[in-house]
Amino acid sequence: MIILLAKIMPLAIGAMISPVMLTITLLVLSGKNFPKPRAFAFLIGAVLALLMMSIIGYEFGQSHQLSGGDNTSSTSATIDIVLGLLLIFTGIFSYFKKEEQSVPVKKNDDKPNYFRWIIVGFALNIFNDSMLFVLAASKEIGSAGVVYLDKIILILIVSIFELLPIIFPLGLYLIFQEKAKKILTPINTFVGKYSKVIGLVIFLLFGAYVLYRGIKYF
């Protein structure tokens, strides 16, 4: 399990880099009406998207482990090459892409709109660039020859990292209330300012890592 953990930790760290999810969470929490319930609804939507993508990646890896043979290794390596290229392309595309308007948050809206925020959380996370890291990590876990409990623990670790941009600010707001704003505002400013550079470096590094892992098989 330790060896597998060392393999997936770089991917888990990559999945954590999500300026969009952090920014939207802070916008929701800054609202005057129902900020925490809405943030929880946003989190639920993000968890549902994460669960779906984790299952897809895990089942894909599991199916290759069960079938066995050289063809499986070749297919798995091909998938790594495709994922690596996708990560590199996504990093470059995101760096040169123009900034888009974020999801509007009406601070004085007098309705909780929980279902709307579940949908927003799901939609933003399902199309989040970090999902490529989740898919790669889940595939790795699914194809590994470790006990089922270890796989669950590893998937939970990846999930926690991917959800940190939501869990971290929400947790601070629940515990520290007003102090959370002073802590999170500089973080959000820094991430917003350097998110493209950070994202480019992360995607290029881990994309090259996954790509190399696939190419070396051949």
Secondary structure as GFF3:
##gff-version 3
##sequence-region A 1 218
A	DSSP	alpha_helix	2	16	.	.	.	ID=ss1
A	DSSP	alpha_helix	19	29	.	.	.	ID=ss2
A	DSSP	alpha_helix	35	67	.	.	.	ID=ss3
A	DSSP	alpha_helix	70	96	.	.	.	ID=ss4
A	DSSP	alpha_helix	114	126	.	.	.	ID=ss5
A	DSSP	alpha_helix	131	143	.	.	.	ID=ss6
A	DSSP	alpha_helix	148	176	.	.	.	ID=ss7
A	DSSP	alpha_helix	178	215	.	.	.	ID=ss8
###
